[in-house]
Amino acid sequence: MMSPSPSFDRATLDCISAPHYEKNGYPFAEWAWLRRNDPVAWIEQPDYDPFWAITRHADIIELSKQPELFQNEPRLAVFSNHLPPPPEASIRHLLNMDPPDHGRYRNVTSKQFTPRVVSGMREKVERITREVLDEAAARGEGDFVRDISAPITIAVIAEMLGVPASDRGLLFRWTNEVIAPEDPEFQRADTSTSTFEQAQIELFQYFDAMSRERRARPKDDIVSVVANGAVNGTPLGPVELLSYYLLLVVAGNETTRNAMTGGMIAFLEHPGQWKALRREAGLLDLAIEEIVRWVSPVIQFCRTPTRDYTLRGKTIRAGQNACLFYPSANRDEEVFPDGDVFRIDRNPNQHLAFGVGEHVCLGAHLARLELHAAFAALRERLVSAELTGPVERARSSFVGGIKRAPMRWEIRPA
């Protein structure tokens, strides 16, 4: 018999504060309540500018497929007022561009992320995965993030960018500081703003020097592609150029790293599903999609309408912010009747974890390849694994960052 769903006081319901996510994980109960009772909800909460919470699958698709009306500028996502947005014109990348610029700038690197090109990286990704698991096997225990998921995903994006192995640690640090500057563990100074700004400055300086080198001596890497790229026949301006690298570094490892870690935790919590995958290799592709749905690494993005728009009887005024909660959509009862169940044979699986419409994830094929390589190798080599301590989450309501997942494991030699 199912337990009754929790009830919430609409005035105090919290679906956005970063400390809430850090302490409790995703607010699935709150989202479920909103889907049932107020799927287009006006949220007013201390320390946050008001916004509309969009929690239904169909509604997120409806808004996402109208990029000219529901724009990404000026608000990328809902952040605390303790974390003010970067100075105007200091960051401009694909996530905060709208048509027609978005498509033009996306085309600069789109050929590097096609299924054909990504498929050609399979051997390299499998090699990186094998080497990382070899090192983890020798330890016998550790932190899944530090020892397995982060080394794999950072190594892949570093090789694609052309960043030397000796600098991979910089990518890891900058990613954490950009994604979760409110987390005390990642703060270098006494404010989240200064942490973000310092990480941005350092990343920009690093890739500015690298770009100058690649213009003089291009190589077969993405830094060379961007450094020598053009939009409408004109080279990328300094802000767009350096912002492109910021996006590639952060999006290129953060979300896949968290999907990989969250997927491993899901299997530990659902051992029957791990046994099913061990029995049947043919389930792997479906399992990857279910991992991505279940974890939903990107929590939310904002869209701002250029004119008034009515959704489910509510009027979203021009200039107001609509916050799209992807993990909520990925458990919407209208699409996933058993969405609170982790089931690796789920088919079809219409999740929105990679987004939808104009801004669908550029690196989705690469993320799937990395996850496939990792879980294919773990399926063959992982004898046993168990958590040895609590899973620690980052203080962020933007990306579902998992900071630590301490485990003991037995991994066979390759």
ROFIVO-424166 format. One line per 4 residues: number of its first residue (from 1); their letters; for each residue x, y, z of N, C-alpha, C. Coordinates in steps of 0.02 Angstrom, whole numbers. Layout:
REM ROFIVO-424166
NUM = A = X,Y,Z,X,Y,Z,X,Y,Z ~ ... $
This chain:
REM ROFIVO-424166
1 = MMSP = 42,-60,0,0,0,0,44,62,0 ~ 30,109,-45,71,169,-51,56,217,5 ~ 107,249,31,97,299,83,70,362,51 ~ 30,402,89,1,462,59,55,513,42 $
5 = SPSF = 43,550,-11,91,601,-32,94,656,20 ~ 154,685,32,159,739,81,122,801,58 ~ 98,839,106,64,901,92,110,959,110 ~ 105,1014,71,149,1071,82,109,1134,91 $
9 = DRAT = 136,1179,130,109,1246,134,134,1284,74 ~ 89,1304,31,109,1337,-31,153,1399,-19 ~ 142,1433,37,179,1494,51,251,1481,70 ~ 265,1422,97,333,1408,120,368,1353,81 $
13 = LDCI = 335,1325,31,365,1272,-9,430,1296,-40 ~ 483,1256,-33,550,1274,-58,570,1226,-113 ~ 576,1252,-174,599,1211,-230,660,1242,-263 ~ 692,1291,-230,745,1327,-265,807,1342,-223 $
17 = SAPH = 804,1344,-158,862,1367,-121,918,1315,-123 ~ 979,1339,-136,1036,1295,-143,1051,1255,-80 ~ 1046,1284,-19,1058,1243,41,1008,1186,48 ~ 947,1195,24,897,1141,26,919,1082,-16 $
21 = YEKN = 946,1097,-75,970,1044,-119,1031,1009,-89 ~ 1076,1049,-60,1136,1020,-29,1117,972,27 ~ 1069,989,68,1051,949,126,1006,891,109 ~ 957,902,65,904,853,54,904,820,-15 $
25 = GYPF = 947,844,-60,943,819,-129,886,853,-166 ~ 868,826,-223,816,857,-264,748,857,-227 ~ 709,911,-233,644,915,-199,589,879,-239 ~ 596,814,-246,547,777,-287,477,780,-259 $
29 = AEWA = 470,778,-192,403,781,-162,371,849,-175 ~ 411,902,-170,385,969,-183,364,976,-256 ~ 406,951,-301,388,955,-373,325,915,-387 ~ 318,856,-357,258,815,-368,196,853,-344 $
33 = WLRR = 202,886,-287,145,926,-261,128,982,-310 ~ 179,1016,-335,167,1070,-383,136,1043,-448 ~ 160,987,-472,130,959,-534,56,945,-524 ~ 37,921,-465,-34,905,-452,-76,967,-439 $
37 = NDPV = -48,1015,-403,-88,1069,-376,-76,1137,-408 ~ -16,1149,-434,0,1215,-461,58,1209,-510 ~ 46,1178,-568,102,1163,-614,133,1225,-646 ~ 98,1281,-644,127,1345,-666,122,1391,-605 $
41 = AWIE = 172,1388,-562,167,1418,-496,210,1481,-490 ~ 182,1534,-464,219,1595,-452,254,1588,-384 ~ 320,1591,-385,360,1579,-325,391,1644,-301 ~ 377,1661,-239,410,1717,-206,444,1690,-144 $
45 = QPDY = 509,1698,-141,548,1668,-87,604,1716,-67 ~ 618,1722,-3,672,1767,19,737,1752,-17 ~ 774,1804,-35,840,1800,-66,837,1780,-140 ~ 777,1774,-168,770,1756,-239,720,1804,-272 $
49 = DPFW = 736,1825,-334,686,1863,-371,628,1817,-389 ~ 566,1842,-391,509,1799,-406,515,1767,-475 ~ 483,1708,-482,485,1673,-546,426,1625,-550 ~ 411,1602,-610,361,1550,-622,396,1482,-622 $
53 = AITR = 373,1436,-582,400,1368,-581,360,1325,-629 ~ 393,1300,-681,362,1258,-732,384,1186,-720 ~ 338,1143,-701,357,1076,-676,331,1019,-719 ~ 289,1033,-768,260,980,-810,300,970,-874 $
57 = HADI = 306,908,-895,341,888,-956,316,925,-1017 ~ 251,924,-1028,222,954,-1088,233,1030,-1089 ~ 231,1061,-1031,239,1134,-1028,311,1155,-1043 ~ 359,1116,-1020,429,1132,-1035,442,1125,-1109 $
61 = IELS = 413,1074,-1140,420,1067,-1213,387,1127,-1249 ~ 328,1146,-1227,291,1201,-1259,332,1265,-1258 ~ 361,1281,-1201,399,1343,-1196,466,1338,-1233 ~ 497,1280,-1230,564,1271,-1259,563,1273,-1335 $
65 = KQPE = 506,1256,-1365,502,1255,-1438,480,1322,-1468 ~ 481,1374,-1426,466,1441,-1451,524,1489,-1431 ~ 583,1478,-1459,642,1517,-1437,638,1591,-1452 ~ 601,1609,-1504,595,1681,-1519,552,1716,-1467 $
69 = LFQN = 503,1680,-1439,459,1709,-1389,487,1701,-1319 ~ 509,1641,-1301,537,1627,-1235,613,1625,-1241 ~ 644,1680,-1222,715,1688,-1234,758,1671,-1173 ~ 820,1653,-1188,868,1637,-1135,894,1700,-1101 $
73 = EPRL = 903,1753,-1138,923,1816,-1107,862,1849,-1077 ~ 869,1886,-1022,933,1903,-989,951,1857,-930 ~ 907,1809,-913,918,1770,-852,928,1697,-870 ~ 989,1672,-861,1006,1604,-879,969,1553,-836 $
77 = AVFS = 968,1566,-770,937,1520,-723,920,1560,-660 ~ 885,1528,-614,867,1561,-551,925,1550,-501 ~ 957,1605,-483,1010,1603,-433,992,1648,-375 ~ 1022,1634,-318,1012,1676,-259,1036,1747,-273 $
81 = NHLP = 1004,1795,-240,1026,1865,-246,1094,1876,-213 ~ 1117,1826,-175,1185,1829,-148,1237,1814,-203 ~ 1213,1790,-260,1257,1776,-316,1233,1817,-376 ~ 1251,1881,-378,1228,1923,-433,1256,1899,-500 $
85 = PPPE = 1221,1915,-554,1245,1894,-620,1311,1927,-637 ~ 1351,1896,-681,1414,1927,-702,1401,1995,-733 ~ 1451,2039,-732,1442,2105,-764,1419,2097,-836 ~ 1376,2142,-857,1347,2138,-925,1402,2134,-978 $
89 = ASIR = 1392,2089,-1024,1438,2079,-1082,1504,2047,-1062 ~ 1510,2020,-999,1572,1987,-981,1571,1913,-999 ~ 1511,1884,-1007,1504,1814,-1028,1448,1811,-1080 ~ 1463,1779,-1136,1412,1771,-1188,1426,1706,-1225 $
93 = HLLN = 1388,1653,-1208,1397,1589,-1239,1330,1560,-1262 ~ 1330,1498,-1285,1270,1470,-1315,1211,1469,-1268 ~ 1223,1460,-1204,1168,1453,-1157,1130,1518,-1146 ~ 1161,1575,-1157,1124,1637,-1148,1117,1677,-1213 $
97 = MDPP = 1122,1640,-1270,1109,1671,-1335,1040,1650,-1361 ~ 1011,1692,-1401,946,1678,-1432,953,1681,-1508 ~ 903,1656,-1545,907,1661,-1618,910,1734,-1639 ~ 947,1749,-1694,983,1701,-1737,1054,1687,-1714 $
101 = DHGR = 1080,1725,-1665,1150,1717,-1645,1164,1647,-1619 ~ 1117,1617,-1583,1129,1552,-1554,1149,1501,-1607 ~ 1110,1497,-1660,1125,1449,-1713,1191,1463,-1747 ~ 1207,1526,-1758,1269,1544,-1792,1330,1523,-1750 $
105 = YRNV = 1327,1536,-1685,1384,1519,-1642,1386,1444,-1628 ~ 1329,1412,-1625,1328,1339,-1615,1362,1304,-1674 ~ 1353,1332,-1734,1382,1301,-1794,1459,1301,-1793 ~ 1489,1344,-1752,1562,1347,-1749,1591,1279,-1729 $
109 = TSKQ = 1558,1244,-1682,1584,1180,-1658,1537,1121,-1670 ~ 1480,1133,-1700,1430,1079,-1705,1457,1017,-1740 ~ 1501,1026,-1789,1528,968,-1825,1573,925,-1781 ~ 1598,953,-1726,1641,915,-1681,1601,868,-1636 $
113 = FTPR = 1535,877,-1635,1493,838,-1589,1439,798,-1625 ~ 1447,788,-1691,1400,746,-1727,1408,673,-1708 ~ 1356,632,-1717,1362,561,-1700,1422,528,-1735 ~ 1436,546,-1797,1491,514,-1833,1558,532,-1801 $
117 = VVSG = 1569,595,-1787,1633,616,-1757,1640,587,-1687 ~ 1587,590,-1648,1590,563,-1579,1602,488,-1581 ~ 1571,453,-1627,1582,381,-1633,1655,365,-1646 ~ 1689,409,-1683,1759,399,-1696,1803,407,-1635 $
121 = MREK = 1775,433,-1581,1813,441,-1519,1806,381,-1472 ~ 1767,331,-1493,1751,276,-1448,1814,242,-1420 ~ 1861,228,-1463,1921,194,-1440,1959,235,-1388 ~ 1963,300,-1400,1998,345,-1353,1962,347,-1286 $
125 = VERI = 1896,353,-1287,1857,356,-1225,1862,290,-1187 ~ 1861,235,-1223,1867,170,-1190,1937,161,-1160 ~ 1988,187,-1193,2056,184,-1165,2060,224,-1100 ~ 2034,285,-1101,2035,327,-1041,1998,293,-984 $
129 = TREV = 1940,264,-999,1901,230,-948,1939,171,-920 ~ 1970,132,-963,2009,73,-940,2066,95,-894 ~ 2102,147,-913,2158,170,-873,2135,195,-804 ~ 2080,232,-803,2054,257,-739,2032,199,-695 $
133 = LDEA = 1998,150,-723,1975,93,-683,2034,51,-660 ~ 2087,47,-700,2147,11,-678,2175,42,-614 ~ 2179,108,-613,2205,142,-553,2159,133,-494 ~ 2093,138,-507,2045,128,-452,2048,57,-425 $
137 = AARG = 2057,9,-470,2061,-61,-448,2118,-73,-399 ~ 2173,-40,-411,2232,-48,-367,2218,-20,-297 ~ 2174,30,-292,2160,60,-227,2112,17,-186 ~ 2061,-9,-218,2012,-50,-183,1957,-10,-148 $
141 = EGDF = 1969,53,-139,1917,97,-110,1936,169,-124 ~ 1889,214,-112,1903,284,-123,1838,322,-132 ~ 1841,374,-173,1784,416,-187,1768,409,-262 ~ 1708,387,-277,1690,375,-347,1698,438,-389 $
145 = VRDI = 1685,496,-360,1692,559,-397,1765,572,-412 ~ 1805,574,-359,1876,593,-366,1915,540,-405 ~ 1899,476,-397,1941,423,-424,1915,393,-489 ~ 1852,403,-505,1825,371,-566,1789,421,-611 $
149 = SAPI = 1733,450,-589,1693,490,-636,1728,554,-658 ~ 1759,590,-611,1793,652,-630,1854,640,-674 ~ 1897,592,-658,1955,580,-702,1934,561,-773 ~ 1881,521,-780,1859,502,-847,1834,562,-886 $
153 = TIAV = 1787,598,-858,1754,652,-896,1802,711,-908 ~ 1844,726,-860,1892,781,-871,1944,762,-923 ~ 1967,700,-921,2016,678,-970,1988,681,-1041 ~ 1925,662,-1049,1895,663,-1116,1890,734,-1142 $
157 = IAEM = 1862,780,-1102,1854,848,-1128,1922,882,-1135 ~ 1970,866,-1092,2037,895,-1098,2070,874,-1163 ~ 2064,810,-1181,2093,786,-1244,2058,818,-1304 ~ 1993,827,-1300,1957,858,-1355,1979,931,-1364 $
161 = LGVP = 1988,966,-1307,2008,1036,-1310,2081,1044,-1329 ~ 2122,994,-1312,2193,999,-1322,2231,1022,-1260 ~ 2197,1018,-1202,2228,1037,-1139,2274,980,-1115 ~ 2337,995,-1098,2382,941,-1075,2359,909,-1010 $
165 = ASDR = 2380,846,-1001,2360,808,-942,2380,843,-877 ~ 2435,879,-878,2459,912,-817,2412,968,-794 ~ 2367,992,-837,2322,1047,-820,2250,1024,-808 ~ 2238,959,-807,2169,936,-797,2141,956,-729 $
169 = GLLF = 2184,959,-679,2161,980,-613,2132,1050,-613 ~ 2159,1093,-656,2133,1161,-662,2061,1160,-687 ~ 2047,1118,-737,1980,1113,-764,1931,1091,-711 ~ 1951,1043,-669,1908,1018,-616,1893,1073,-566 $
173 = RWTN = 1944,1111,-546,1933,1164,-496,1890,1220,-524 ~ 1905,1243,-585,1865,1296,-615,1792,1276,-623 ~ 1780,1214,-642,1712,1190,-650,1673,1195,-585 ~ 1702,1169,-531,1668,1171,-466,1654,1242,-445 $
177 = EVIA = 1702,1287,-455,1694,1356,-433,1643,1395,-474 ~ 1637,1378,-538,1588,1411,-581,1517,1385,-567 ~ 1510,1319,-559,1445,1289,-550,1417,1300,-480 ~ 1459,1295,-430,1434,1298,-361,1475,1348,-319 $
181 = PEDP = 1476,1412,-339,1516,1460,-300,1488,1474,-231 ~ 1424,1455,-220,1395,1464,-153,1417,1410,-104 ~ 1448,1357,-129,1470,1302,-85,1533,1325,-48 ~ 1531,1324,19,1590,1347,58,1654,1310,41 $
185 = EFQR = 1647,1246,21,1707,1206,6,1744,1232,-55 ~ 1707,1263,-102,1738,1286,-163,1757,1360,-161 ~ 1736,1395,-109,1750,1466,-106,1822,1480,-88 ~ 1854,1523,-127,1923,1543,-112,1924,1603,-65 $
189 = ADTS = 1875,1648,-75,1873,1708,-34,1810,1705,10 ~ 1788,1762,34,1732,1762,80,1665,1771,46 ~ 1663,1774,-20,1600,1780,-55,1597,1734,-115 ~ 1536,1713,-132,1526,1670,-191,1541,1709,-254 $
193 = TSTF = 1526,1774,-254,1537,1815,-314,1611,1817,-332 ~ 1654,1829,-283,1726,1833,-297,1754,1766,-319 ~ 1726,1712,-293,1748,1645,-313,1733,1634,-387 ~ 1671,1650,-407,1652,1642,-478,1695,1686,-522 $
197 = EQAQ = 1703,1749,-503,1740,1796,-545,1813,1776,-552 ~ 1844,1752,-498,1914,1733,-502,1923,1672,-547 ~ 1877,1623,-540,1880,1563,-583,1872,1583,-656 ~ 1824,1628,-670,1814,1651,-738,1876,1685,-766 $
201 = IELF = 1906,1729,-726,1965,1766,-749,2022,1717,-765 ~ 2033,1669,-721,2089,1622,-731,2077,1579,-793 ~ 2015,1556,-801,1999,1515,-859,2007,1555,-923 ~ 1984,1618,-923,1990,1660,-981,2064,1672,-998 $
205 = QYFD = 2105,1686,-948,2176,1699,-960,2210,1636,-989 ~ 2192,1578,-963,2222,1516,-986,2206,1504,-1060 ~ 2141,1511,-1077,2121,1495,-1145,2136,1552,-1194 ~ 2145,1612,-1169,2167,1666,-1213,2238,1652,-1238 $
209 = AMSR = 2281,1630,-1193,2350,1613,-1213,2350,1553,-1260 ~ 2307,1504,-1245,2304,1444,-1287,2277,1461,-1356 ~ 2228,1506,-1359,2200,1526,-1424,2251,1561,-1468 ~ 2291,1605,-1437,2343,1639,-1476,2392,1589,-1507 $
213 = ERRA = 2409,1539,-1467,2454,1487,-1492,2423,1447,-1549 ~ 2358,1431,-1542,2325,1390,-1593,2312,1430,-1657 ~ 2306,1495,-1652,2299,1534,-1714,2365,1532,-1754 ~ 2420,1533,-1717,2485,1530,-1751,2501,1460,-1775 $
217 = RPKD = 2483,1410,-1733,2498,1340,-1749,2438,1296,-1732 ~ 2389,1294,-1777,2328,1254,-1764,2344,1180,-1755 ~ 2304,1147,-1713,2309,1075,-1703,2240,1044,-1714 ~ 2237,979,-1708,2174,943,-1717,2137,941,-1650 $
221 = DIVS = 2114,999,-1627,2077,1002,-1564,2025,1058,-1568 ~ 1980,1059,-1519,1924,1107,-1521,1948,1178,-1506 ~ 2000,1187,-1466,2025,1254,-1455,2046,1285,-1522 ~ 2078,1246,-1565,2096,1271,-1631,2035,1288,-1673 $
225 = VVAN = 1983,1247,-1668,1922,1259,-1706,1890,1325,-1685 ~ 1885,1337,-1620,1853,1398,-1595,1898,1459,-1608 ~ 1963,1451,-1595,2009,1507,-1604,2011,1531,-1676 ~ 2001,1485,-1723,2003,1503,-1794,1933,1504,-1825 $
229 = GAVN = 1882,1500,-1782,1814,1500,-1807,1789,1570,-1825 ~ 1733,1572,-1859,1704,1636,-1881,1628,1632,-1880 ~ 1597,1689,-1869,1524,1696,-1874,1510,1752,-1924 ~ 1473,1736,-1976,1460,1784,-2029,1525,1811,-2059 $
233 = GTPL = 1575,1767,-2063,1639,1785,-2093,1685,1825,-2049 ~ 1665,1836,-1986,1706,1875,-1940,1729,1832,-1882 ~ 1793,1834,-1864,1817,1794,-1807,1778,1811,-1743 ~ 1773,1763,-1698,1737,1773,-1636,1770,1830,-1596 $
237 = GPVE = 1729,1874,-1568,1755,1926,-1524,1783,1896,-1460 ~ 1822,1934,-1422,1855,1907,-1363,1807,1879,-1311 ~ 1750,1913,-1300,1702,1888,-1250,1671,1822,-1273 ~ 1648,1820,-1335,1617,1759,-1362,1668,1703,-1366 $
241 = LLSY = 1729,1718,-1386,1781,1668,-1392,1795,1635,-1324 ~ 1809,1675,-1274,1828,1648,-1209,1768,1617,-1173 ~ 1709,1645,-1184,1648,1616,-1155,1635,1546,-1184 ~ 1653,1537,-1247,1644,1472,-1279,1684,1419,-1241 $
245 = YLLL = 1746,1436,-1223,1788,1388,-1186,1759,1375,-1117 ~ 1734,1427,-1085,1703,1419,-1019,1646,1368,-1023 ~ 1604,1375,-1072,1548,1329,-1080,1572,1258,-1094 ~ 1621,1251,-1139,1645,1184,-1156,1678,1149,-1096 $
249 = VVAG = 1716,1187,-1056,1749,1157,-998,1697,1135,-947 ~ 1650,1180,-931,1602,1165,-877,1551,1113,-900 ~ 1518,1126,-956,1467,1079,-979,1498,1013,-1003 ~ 1562,1016,-1023,1595,957,-1050,1613,905,-999 $
253 = NETT = 1613,923,-935,1628,870,-886,1580,869,-827 ~ 1552,927,-808,1511,929,-747,1449,884,-751 ~ 1410,892,-804,1347,855,-807,1359,780,-816 ~ 1406,761,-859,1419,690,-869,1449,658,-807 $
257 = RNAM = 1492,695,-773,1521,670,-710,1466,655,-659 ~ 1418,699,-653,1365,689,-604,1316,634,-626 ~ 1305,628,-691,1263,573,-716,1297,506,-702 ~ 1363,503,-713,1400,441,-701,1398,421,-627 $
261 = TGGM = 1411,470,-584,1410,457,-512,1340,440,-489 ~ 1291,479,-510,1222,465,-491,1198,398,-516 ~ 1221,378,-575,1202,313,-602,1230,256,-560 ~ 1292,263,-538,1322,211,-496,1286,206,-429 $
265 = IAFL = 1268,263,-400,1230,263,-337,1162,230,-348 ~ 1130,245,-404,1065,215,-419,1070,139,-421 ~ 1123,113,-452,1131,40,-455,1144,11,-385 ~ 1181,47,-343,1192,22,-275,1127,21,-236 $
269 = EHPG = 1084,69,-249,1019,72,-214,968,25,-244 ~ 980,1,-305,934,-44,-340,974,-104,-366 ~ 998,-147,-322,1042,-202,-344,1010,-249,-394 ~ 944,-254,-394,911,-296,-443,922,-271,-514 $
273 = QWKA = 925,-205,-521,937,-176,-587,1009,-187,-610 ~ 1056,-187,-562,1125,-202,-579,1132,-275,-602 ~ 1098,-320,-567,1100,-391,-586,1070,-400,-656 ~ 1016,-363,-670,985,-368,-737,1034,-345,-791 $
277 = LRRE = 1071,-291,-778,1119,-267,-827,1176,-316,-835 ~ 1198,-347,-780,1252,-396,-784,1230,-457,-826 ~ 1167,-475,-820,1141,-532,-858,1134,-518,-932 ~ 1115,-455,-949,1096,-441,-1018,1130,-377,-1042 $
281 = AGLL = 1182,-385,-1081,1219,-328,-1107,1176,-285,-1153 ~ 1126,-315,-1183,1083,-279,-1229,1042,-224,-1196 ~ 1040,-223,-1129,1004,-171,-1093,1044,-107,-1085 ~ 1107,-107,-1105,1151,-52,-1088,1127,15,-1116 $
285 = DLAI = 1107,17,-1180,1085,80,-1208,1024,107,-1172 ~ 975,63,-1157,917,86,-1120,936,108,-1050 ~ 985,73,-1020,1006,90,-952,1037,160,-950 ~ 1075,178,-1001,1105,244,-1003,1051,298,-1005 $
289 = EEIV = 999,288,-1045,945,337,-1048,909,341,-981 ~ 900,285,-947,867,286,-882,911,319,-829 ~ 976,310,-833,1021,345,-787,1015,420,-796 ~ 1015,442,-859,1011,514,-872,944,542,-848 $
293 = RWVS = 889,505,-860,824,527,-835,823,530,-759 ~ 847,478,-728,844,470,-655,886,524,-620 ~ 945,537,-646,990,585,-615,972,657,-635 ~ 955,668,-698,939,735,-724,989,786,-697 $
297 = PVIQ = 1051,785,-721,1104,827,-691,1090,902,-694 ~ 1059,926,-748,1042,997,-752,973,1007,-720 ~ 970,1048,-669,908,1057,-631,861,1106,-665 ~ 887,1164,-685,842,1215,-712,878,1265,-756 $
301 = FCRT = 840,1290,-805,858,1350,-843,797,1396,-843 ~ 809,1459,-858,754,1508,-863,739,1526,-935 ~ 677,1544,-946,657,1575,-1009,617,1637,-992 ~ 626,1690,-1032,592,1753,-1020,552,1773,-1081 $
305 = PTRD = 485,1778,-1076,445,1794,-1135,450,1867,-1155 ~ 446,1878,-1221,448,1946,-1247,379,1978,-1249 ~ 327,1938,-1239,258,1963,-1233,220,1918,-1185 ~ 162,1941,-1163,122,1901,-1117,103,1834,-1149 $
309 = YTLR = 101,1782,-1108,87,1715,-1134,46,1678,-1081 ~ -7,1644,-1103,-50,1608,-1057,-34,1534,-1059 ~ -22,1505,-1001,-5,1434,-994,-46,1405,-937 ~ -89,1356,-954,-133,1325,-904,-173,1378,-865 $
313 = GKTI = -197,1428,-900,-239,1478,-870,-201,1532,-832 ~ -135,1528,-828,-95,1578,-794,-62,1623,-847 ~ -59,1687,-834,-27,1733,-881,43,1748,-858 ~ 92,1726,-898,162,1743,-886,175,1809,-923 $
317 = RAGQ = 187,1861,-885,195,1927,-914,262,1934,-949 ~ 263,1976,-1000,327,1992,-1034,377,2016,-983 ~ 437,1987,-986,490,2007,-940,493,1966,-876 ~ 440,1929,-860,443,1884,-802,482,1821,-820 $
321 = NACL = 507,1786,-770,549,1728,-782,511,1663,-771 ~ 517,1618,-819,489,1550,-813,547,1502,-802 ~ 546,1468,-745,600,1422,-727,579,1351,-745 ~ 616,1319,-789,600,1252,-814,637,1200,-772 $
325 = FYPS = 599,1161,-734,629,1110,-689,630,1042,-725 ~ 687,1025,-754,693,964,-794,685,900,-753 ~ 713,894,-693,703,832,-655,629,819,-639 ~ 591,873,-629,519,865,-617,485,838,-679 $
329 = ANRD = 501,867,-737,473,842,-800,489,769,-811 ~ 548,748,-789,570,679,-800,538,630,-752 ~ 495,654,-708,455,609,-666,381,627,-670 ~ 363,664,-722,294,684,-732,250,622,-743 $
333 = EEVF = 198,616,-701,154,557,-704,118,550,-771 ~ 109,606,-807,75,602,-872,118,568,-925 ~ 183,566,-914,230,536,-962,262,473,-933 ~ 276,474,-868,308,418,-833,264,397,-775 $
337 = PDGD = 215,352,-786,171,332,-732,208,302,-672 ~ 266,272,-685,307,245,-630,374,283,-627 ~ 371,348,-634,431,388,-639,476,386,-578 ~ 449,367,-520,489,362,-459,523,294,-453 $
341 = VFRI = 520,255,-506,552,189,-508,611,192,-555 ~ 669,167,-533,728,162,-575,724,95,-612 ~ 714,98,-678,701,38,-717,740,42,-782 ~ 792,1,-789,838,8,-845,811,-20,-911 $
345 = DRNP = 752,-52,-909,722,-75,-972,668,-27,-996 ~ 666,33,-968,614,82,-986,619,99,-1060 ~ 564,90,-1095,562,102,-1167,489,110,-1189 ~ 469,168,-1215,510,227,-1230,529,265,-1166 $
349 = NQHL = 578,309,-1174,601,349,-1118,608,421,-1143 ~ 555,459,-1137,551,526,-1167,576,580,-1118 ~ 634,567,-1088,660,615,-1039,684,679,-1074 ~ 688,732,-1034,710,797,-1059,777,818,-1029 $
353 = AFGV = 816,769,-1006,878,785,-971,929,820,-1015 ~ 925,810,-1080,970,846,-1126,937,908,-1155 ~ 880,927,-1128,845,985,-1154,802,967,-1214 ~ 773,1018,-1244,730,1008,-1301,727,1073,-1341 $
357 = GEHV = 718,1066,-1406,712,1125,-1448,779,1155,-1466 ~ 780,1221,-1474,839,1258,-1498,902,1244,-1456 ~ 892,1235,-1391,950,1229,-1346,963,1157,-1324 ~ 942,1109,-1362,958,1040,-1344,1034,1032,-1339 $
361 = CLGA = 1056,992,-1291,1127,988,-1273,1171,972,-1333 ~ 1220,1015,-1346,1268,1005,-1401,1308,941,-1390 ~ 1325,925,-1328,1367,868,-1313,1331,805,-1293 ~ 1267,799,-1311,1228,741,-1289,1257,675,-1314 $
365 = HLAR = 1280,673,-1376,1309,611,-1404,1373,593,-1367 ~ 1413,643,-1350,1475,631,-1313,1459,605,-1243 ~ 1411,635,-1210,1392,612,-1143,1369,540,-1144 ~ 1329,522,-1194,1306,453,-1199,1364,405,-1211 $
369 = LELH = 1412,426,-1252,1470,384,-1265,1510,372,-1201 ~ 1523,425,-1162,1561,418,-1101,1525,374,-1050 ~ 1459,384,-1043,1421,343,-997,1419,271,-1019 ~ 1412,260,-1084,1411,192,-1111,1477,157,-1098 $
373 = AAFA = 1533,192,-1111,1599,162,-1100,1609,146,-1027 ~ 1588,191,-982,1599,180,-910,1559,121,-885 ~ 1495,118,-902,1453,64,-874,1463,-2,-911 ~ 1485,0,-973,1504,-62,-1007,1565,-92,-972 $
377 = ALRE = 1614,-50,-955,1674,-75,-921,1658,-97,-850 ~ 1617,-59,-815,1598,-79,-747,1558,-144,-747 ~ 1515,-151,-796,1476,-212,-802,1521,-273,-807 ~ 1576,-266,-843,1622,-322,-853,1670,-331,-794 $
381 = RLVS = 1690,-275,-762,1746,-279,-715,1727,-271,-642 ~ 1670,-240,-628,1653,-226,-558,1624,-289,-525 ~ 1662,-316,-477,1640,-375,-440,1592,-355,-385 ~ 1608,-303,-349,1566,-281,-294,1581,-208,-279 $
385 = AELT = 1532,-174,-249,1541,-105,-228,1491,-89,-173 ~ 1510,-46,-127,1464,-24,-75,1485,45,-51 ~ 1436,84,-31,1450,149,-2,1480,141,67 ~ 1530,181,83,1562,177,149,1550,241,189 $
389 = GPVE = 1510,286,163,1495,348,199,1440,384,162 ~ 1418,441,188,1363,478,157,1384,510,91 ~ 1337,513,44,1347,549,-18,1340,624,-3 ~ 1388,664,-27,1387,736,-14,1371,773,-79 $
393 = RARS = 1322,818,-74,1301,857,-132,1327,929,-128 ~ 1337,959,-186,1359,1028,-189,1301,1074,-172 ~ 1317,1133,-147,1266,1183,-132,1248,1219,-196 ~ 1202,1190,-233,1182,1218,-297,1112,1195,-315 $
397 = SFVG = 1071,1241,-341,1006,1222,-368,1004,1232,-443 ~ 1064,1235,-473,1071,1243,-545,1091,1176,-577 ~ 1144,1146,-552,1167,1080,-573,1171,1036,-512 ~ 1147,974,-519,1147,928,-462,1215,898,-450 $
401 = GIKR = 1260,937,-423,1328,914,-412,1335,867,-354 ~ 1369,811,-366,1386,764,-313,1461,772,-299 ~ 1476,796,-239,1546,810,-222,1584,747,-203 ~ 1551,703,-165,1584,642,-142,1536,584,-140 $
405 = APMR = 1562,526,-157,1525,463,-151,1575,410,-129 ~ 1591,408,-63,1642,362,-39,1620,289,-46 ~ 1664,248,-73,1646,178,-87,1704,132,-75 ~ 1687,70,-64,1735,15,-66,1716,-28,-126 $
409 = WEIR = 1765,-48,-166,1749,-85,-227,1802,-139,-240 ~ 1780,-188,-279,1826,-237,-307,1818,-236,-383 ~ 1871,-218,-418,1869,-211,-491,1920,-260,-520 ~ 1897,-302,-566,1942,-350,-598,1993,-315,-643 $
413 = PA = 2049,-346,-656,2096,-319,-706,2062,-318,-775 ~ 2084,-271,-816,2055,-266,-884,2071,-329,-923 $
